[in-house]
Amino acid sequence: MTEDLLSLMRERIAIGLEREKTLEAIDGWERTALLELKEGPKYHFIVKDNDIKVEEGGVEEYDMKIESDEDSIRKLFLEEMSAASALLRRKLKVKGSASDLMKIRHIF
């Protein structure tokens, strides 16, 4: 199932990178984000050079940490749930700077 999730995230990120708001949000932004799922798998996102890459596995050093469950991440990427709603419902926990939190909503 995790390979399926990785494919979904990559597909939806590619779609997102076609949106003006996403490109504006990540312009000049360089960050590494760790995503830890409650089910165990870890992924990391690298935002650099106006691009977003997602890879399987964790990283030692990161700028922000995202904790959630697979179902919520799927809903976020499929735009069935907003990042704000997920945060309010405690389905998504993000540790990072306030400015990073504002930008992350354009990735999900």
N, C-alpha and C positions, 0 to 999 in steps of 0.2 A: 504493500500500500504506500510506503514512503516514496518509492520510485515514481508512482503515480502522482503523488503530491509535488514532488520536485518538478515533474513535467508541467503540472498545472501552474506552479509558481512561475516557471520560466516563460510559459506561454502568455500568462496574464501580465507579466512584467514587460514583455515585448509589446503587447497591446498598449500598456500604460505609457511606454516610451514614445508612442505616437501622439500623445496628448500634449498640448501646449502647456497646461498647468503642471504636468509632471516634469517636463523639461525645464520650465522656469524654476520649479522648486529645487531641482538638483543641480542647477547651473553653478559650477564652481564648488560644489559640495563634495567633500571627500570623507566618507565614514565607512566603518565596518560595523555591522550589526550581527549579533548572535541571536538566533531563534532556537529556543529550547521548548520542545513539546512535552507535555505531561506524560505522553506515552513512551518517552525516551529518546526518540531521534533528535538530532541537532542539525541545524543548517546555518549558513552564514551568508550575509549579503555584503557585497562590496559596491559602494557607490563611488565612482571615480570617473573622471573624464566624460561627464554627462552620460554615463551609462550605469546600469545596475546589473550585477551578476549575482546569481544565487548558486551555492554549491552545497553539497551534502557534507556533514561533519561540523564540528565546532572549531573555534579558534581561541587561542590563548589571550590575545589582545583584541579588544573591541571598544567601540565608542558608546554603544548602547546595547542593552540586552532586552530581548522580547521573550516573554513567557506566555504560552497559550496551550490549547489542545488542537489536535488535528482538525476536528470538525469546525472549530471557530476560524482557523486559518483558511480552510477551504471556503467558508462563507465570506470572509474578508476578500479573498482573491476573486471570487465569483460575484462580488458586489451585492451579496445577499444580506450583508450586515456592514454597517459603517464602523470605522475605527473608533469614533467617539462613542457609539453605542456599545461596542465591545469593551471599551475601557470602563464605561459606567456600570456595565453588568458584570464586571470583573472577569470577563472572558479573555482579556488581554491585559498583560502587565508590561509596561515599558519603563526601563530605567535609563535615563539619559538627560541631557540638558533640555530646557524648555523649548529652545529654538529647534532642536532635533525632533522633539515631539510634534511640533507644528508641521515639520516637513514630512515626517513619516506617514502622515495620513495620505500623502500623494503617492506613496508607494503601494499602499493597500487600497 
